Amino acid sequence: MNQVIELIKTDVKKEKPAANALGFGKHFTDYMFVMDYNQEDGWHHPRITPYAPLVLDPSVMVFHYGQAIFEGLKAYRTKDGRVLLFRPEKNVARLNLSCQRMSIPQIDEEIVLDAIKQLVEIEKDWIPNEEGTSLYIRPFIIATEPSLGVHPSREYKLMVILSPVGSYYSDQLKPVRIYVEDEYVRAVPGGVGFVKTSGNYAASLKAQEKAELLGYDQVLWLDGVERKYIEEVGSMNIFFKINGEVVTPKLNGSILGGITRDSVIELLKHWNIPVKEAKISIDEINQAFQKGELEEVFGTGTAAVISPVGELKWKDTTMNISKGNNGNTLANRIYEEITSIQLGKAEDPFNWTIEIK
Ligand SMILES: *Cc1c(COP(=O)(O)O)cnc(C)c1O
């Protein structure tokens, strides 16, 4: 199936925001990608069209039963003006994994990857130049059959929108304070925690709100059954460095398999730093902390790449991690390496980046 992507042009161009006013996901570019699905034609009519509001029947299924999935990746501009994507084939593969779990028809990964490349190419002037900035790419699929019957939708829209985003850090990595959630749960075995479906985020807001009220930045989720084993942070996977060894929770069907997580594991292996995926209890982490063996904790995700954790609050225990470290951490080293690869500053021995031309 070789579908040509139609381009519907516009002369109306928005003013681009100043680099220091970017924030995250507040500004959108002039074009978007759209493709439709129905039972007769399958996925059809891939097109790049002017960015504009949608007109949807109030009965479309996404509004009622939440059949919606998304992805997140970034385009980076190198010093010499090239445009790079970081492992985008992983994002389209994960989109299909999400499709499968959410009863959405499979997409042609090649067409969607091609669409992302063409859209970014057309909008490359929107990629900001300043250190740490990038163009965030948000592919998503929504159920658009107008029907209140509960069944998988028979119609969908796949869209890709682009947003220039600011630097996550102002100069150096800023440690976050994390609340270990032991009341609410995010996901359970057999559920949808391992895919990027919108409802996972809707379900997480209450705990995030609670953590913020208590003065924390984000939530660390425990397993949904025993509330004992570590899963992940809001939109990041989590890593612990204990006695020189790095450990991260094993993908168990309720944790999202982050692409940054995978990249960190690969990089550590490449550096011959011991790393393992395992079932880890919060008790073990606390014990390591009490023994002085918990050297580092950090989150991984597309938005921040690496986010060091300065404090973990679990019930009455406060774990202050790597107090007074002078920036000479493994988290820093990983951050430097991955962002250097993303920006074309370092060699890319893993072939993670794809240049758009
Ligand atoms: C997207 C996401 C992550 C991070 O995945 P990356 O591919 O590294 O960006 C982690 N956890 C959740 C719940 C997510 O939705």
The ligand as an ORCA input file, in Angstrom:
! r2SCAN-3c Opt
* xyz 0 1
  C       5.439      8.522     27.449
  C       5.554      7.966     28.827
  C       6.801      7.646     29.401
  C       8.125      7.980     28.743
  O       8.296      7.408     27.506
  P       9.404      7.981     26.497
  O       9.225      7.148     25.277
  O      10.720      7.813     27.140
  O       9.067      9.422     26.288
  C       6.812      7.053     30.646
  N       5.662      6.786     31.309
  C       4.458      7.098     30.792
  C       3.234      6.779     31.570
  C       4.355      7.688     29.533
  O       3.155      7.996     29.047
*
